[in-house]
Amino acid sequence: MRTRLGPLACVTLLLLVGACASTLRRSGRDAELLTQQELLDNNFINVFDAVTALRSNWLNVRPNTLGMSGPQADVVVYFEQTRLGSPAELRNISVRDIAYVRHYDAVSATQRWGVGHSQGVIFVSSHPD
């Protein structure tokens, strides 16, 4: 037996869901962003150590699903508009030199930087947005 919600129950349910979602946004953190304050609060020296400890999933390499042979692509690191290369380059960047670090998934990275970013991008900026 199916029951139908009345208009008042639907409005109440929508308000409740909206309130929960806004609370999660306010209390939660952006899973794709690390701020300089987060890095300094945790006493990290370089960005690689911070990413490894706080967002290790950014470094995960997904298997090649296209069935193509050849070397596996890696996450690409950019500092400002300069392509640095692999995540190992993050060891050379002091947390005191940056404003934030942002992760872009493969789709977003390809849209922004073009092909060759099938594992995503870790973008480091010394300028606040």
Secondary structure as GFF3:
##gff-version 3
##sequence-region A 1 129
A	DSSP	alpha_helix	7	27	.	.	.	ID=ss1
A	DSSP	beta_strand	33	35	.	.	.	ID=ss2
A	DSSP	alpha_helix	36	41	.	.	.	ID=ss3
A	DSSP	alpha_helix	47	54	.	.	.	ID=ss4
A	DSSP	three_ten_helix	56	59	.	.	.	ID=ss5
A	DSSP	beta_strand	76	79	.	.	.	ID=ss6
A	DSSP	beta_strand	82	85	.	.	.	ID=ss7
A	DSSP	three_ten_helix	87	92	.	.	.	ID=ss8
A	DSSP	three_ten_helix	95	97	.	.	.	ID=ss9
A	DSSP	beta_strand	100	104	.	.	.	ID=ss10
A	DSSP	alpha_helix	106	113	.	.	.	ID=ss11
A	DSSP	beta_strand	121	125	.	.	.	ID=ss12
###
